[in-house]
Amino acid sequence: MATRTLDSPPSVLPLYARAAAPLIPGASLLPFVPGRGEEVPDTELVLGGVRPDTDEVAAYARVCGFSLRDSLPPTYPHVLAFPLHMAVMAEGSFPFGAVGLVHVENRIVQHRPLRLGEEVELRVRPTKLEPHPRGRTFGLLTEARSGGQKAWESVSTMLRREQRPADGTKADDNRPPSSRRPGEEGLTPSAEWRLGGDLGRRYAAVSGDRNPIHMHSLTARPLGFPGAIAHGMWTKARCLAALEGRLPDAFAVEVRFRKPIVLPARVEFLDAVEGEEIGFAVRDAKRHTPHLDGRVRKEEK
């Protein structure tokens, strides 16, 4: 594995330009544009000296529904690492551009809360491509370290949609999610959320994730969506905010993103205690279309 240490966070907007360039016919022939590789490069990016900005954390908490505390929301390290995610996927040796990829699963392990003002080191590396019923997937592995110890880690599974799946299997959007077990019918609705048409833009402003599929219907439709869709990580963050008072200091939370939430929308949040775990889900409030399934379990420190 090749490890590259960065002096400062990459600028996201130029990376988005490179990530979108493969959509232009012939652009992938350029050496700095993704699309020339056959496999995900075995590269790790490291960025030290990262200190979250208090005002930016507060703005993120407001959009996602977290209360203001002296520790980071458990999904916020993902935001800190997002420029590194984009830098990995914007390499010329990456097999395709990041624009149009779909975040299908996410797992976070918080070993302990990260405090406001605490300095962290971020590490990001991708995994190899794997066949999927709707194309191919790869993972983005992220670690946040402080004082030489791992405080937080995550795996984001990204889907490259393709007309003919790499393994020849048939796509099935409604198959049971890997992050859920039988007994989902035990979940009960506990809240209803009305999501405005501008939610994608508001979350982009606090997260840096300005993927066109989230910004406006005019930019989402050319990429195969009926309109702008909510960020999966906003949905996960909003669920954890709803569970905030019940989360231990050390826990693992995994979700599967199912049908996209096309904005504007009205959705319901469901949850239930399942032994030592909390199961939760997000469904369309009217049609009960499944949008997200997840579970939280306590981790030993």
N, C-alpha and C positions, 0 to 999 in steps of 0.2 A: 504494500500500500504506500502510495506517495502522500506525504503529509506536507501541507503548505500553511505556514503561519502568516496571518494577516496583521497589518499594523492598525487598521481601522475598519469599521463596517463598510461593506461595498454599498455603492449608491444603487438603489433599487430601480429607479426609472430607466437608466441606460440598460440594465440587465433585462428589464421587460422588453425593451426594444429588440435586443438580441434574441430573447425567448420567442417573440412574435415573428421574427424574420423568416423562419422556415415556412410560414404560411404563404410567402411570396415565391412563386415558381422560380426555381434556379438559384435561390438565395443560399441554399444549404451547401453549394459548391464553394462559398467563401470560407476561408480558414477560421474566421472568428464566429461563425454562425453554427449553432447546434444542428446536427443532422448527418454528420459525416461518419459517426461511429456506429458499430454494430452492437456494442454492449456498453452498459453503464460503466464509466471509468472508475477504477479502484482508487479513489482520492479522498483524503480527509482534510477539511478546512478547520483551522484553529484560530480563534479570536479571543485574546485575553483582555483584561482591564475593562470589562463591560460593567457599567454602573447604571442601572435603570433611572430614568428621569422621573422625579416624583409627580410632576404635573402630567406627564404622558401616561403614567400608570393610572392616575386618577381619571383621566379622560377615557381610558380603556375600561376601567371599572364601571363608569357610568353607562357606557354603551352596552356593556354585557350584563349589567345588573348586579355586580358585586358591591358589597359594602366597602368603605374605605378603611383600611387597616394598616398596621405597620409592617405587613408582609405582602409579597406579591400574590395576585390571583394565581391559582395553580396552572392556568393556561398561558400566563404572560411570558414565561421563558420561550414559548413557541414564537411569540412575536419578536423577541430579541434575536432569535436564531433565523428568522425569515430571510434577511438579506443573504445569509450563508446558504440557505436552501436555494435561493435564486442563483447565486454564484455557481453552485455545483451544477445546476441544470442549464446554465448559460454557456458552459464550456463548449468549444467547437467539436470536441470529441464525443459529446453527449449524443445519443442516437436520435433525438427529436427535441423540439422546442417545448418549453413548459406551458405556453398558452394553449388552453384546451384540455390540459390534464385534469382529472377529477380525483379529488381526495375521497377515498372510499372507506378507509379505516384509520383510527388513531388510538394509540395507547400511550398513556402518561403514567409514570411512576414518580411520585413526589416522596423522596426519602426524608425530607424535612422542609419546612417552609423557608423560602428565601426572603430575607428582610429587605425593606426599602433601604437603599444606599449601600447594600452589600455588593462587593465587587465579585464578578464571576468570570469564569473562562468557559467559552462555548466551543463545542466540537461537533462537527456535522460530517457524515459520510453516507453515501448511497449504498444500496444493496443491489444485487444482480437482478436482471429481469426474470419474471416468472409468468407462465401462462395463466390466463384468466378467461372465464366464459365470455367476456366482452372485449378481450384484447390481451394486453400484457400489463403487469404491475411491477413496481419496484418500491423499495422503502427508503425513507430518509431517517437515519438514526441520529439523534441529537442528545448531547449531554451538556448539563450545566454543572460546573465544578466550582467549589469555593473552599479555600484553604487546603487545596490538594485532594479534597474528597468530593465524590459525586453526590450532589444534593437533589438532582432532578434529571430525568431522562424520558425520551419519547421515541416512538416509531410512527411515522406518517406513511401510510400505504397509498401510493398514487397510481391511478389507472390511466393507461394510454388506450383510448378507445380505438378499435379497429374493426373494419367490416367483417373480416374473417378472423376469429380468435386464433391465436398462435397454436393451440393444441387441438383445434377442430371441434371443441365442445360447443354445445348450444347455450346461448345466453339465457339467463333466467333471473330477471330483476327481483323476483319475489321469493327466492330461496331463503331459508332461515339464515340469519346473520351469524357469523362465527362467534360474535361476542355475546350471544344470547343462548339460553338453555330453555328446555321445555318449561312451561309454567308462566309464560308471558301474559296469559289471560288473567293472572293475579294482580297485574298492575292496575291501579285506579287513578283516574284523573284528579289532579290537585291544583291545576292552574290553567288559565287560557291566556295566550299572548297574541296580540294583534301586531303584525309586523308591517311597517310601512314600506312603500316602494323605494324609499331612499336608504333602507337599512344597509344594503351592500356598500353604498358610498360612505355612509357614516362609519361602518366597521373598517372600511379601507383606510379612512383618515386616521384611525388610531392603531391600525395593525400594519400598514404598508402593503397589504395584499390587494393590489389593484388589477387582478385578473379580469379581463373584459367580461367574462361570464357573470360577474357579480355587479358590474357597474351600471348597466343600462340595457334595456331590451334590444336596442339597436346594435349593441356590440355582442350581446349574448346569442342572438338568433343566427348569425353567420357561423357560430361554433356549435350549432345543433341544439340549442335550448329555446323553449318557447318564449322566454323572457329572462330578465335578470334573476339569478338565484341567490339565496342567502349563503354566506360562507359556512361551510361545515364547522369550522372552528368557532364561529360565533355561536352556532347552535349548541356545540358541546360546552362552551363557556357559560352560556345562559343556563344550561341544565345544572352545571356545578354551582352557579350562583344560587339557584333555587334550593340546592342541597347544602348550602354553605354552612349552616349551623350544625349539620350532622357529620361533616367531614373530619376525620382524625388528622393529626399532623402528618402522618405517613400513610399513604394509600396508593393504590393502583386504580386507574379508571380507563376502561376501554370502551370504544363505541364503534359502531358501524353506521356509516351514512348510507341511507337507502334511497328513496325517491327524493330528488332535489325539491327544496321549498321555493316555488316560483313566487316572487314578490309582486304586489303585496299579498299577505296571507293571514289567515287566522288559524292558529295551531293550539293543541292542548298538550300539556306536560303530564305524564303519568309516572308514578313511582310506587315502590313497595319494598319492604324489608324482606330479604330472602335469607334467613339464617343470619350469618355474619356479613352478608352483602346487601347492597342496595341496588335493586334493578330500576331502570328508568327508561323512558321512551318519549318521543315526540311524534304526534300524529296530526294529520289535518283535522281541524275541529268539525268539519261537516262530512267529509267523505271518509275519514279515518285512514287515509293513505299513510303508510309508514314512512317516516322521514329519518328517524334515528332510533337505534336501540343501544343500550349501554348498561354497564354495571360498575359498581365501586366496591372494592374490598380493602380492608385494612392491611397495611404492610408492617412487618416488624422493622423497627429502627436498627 
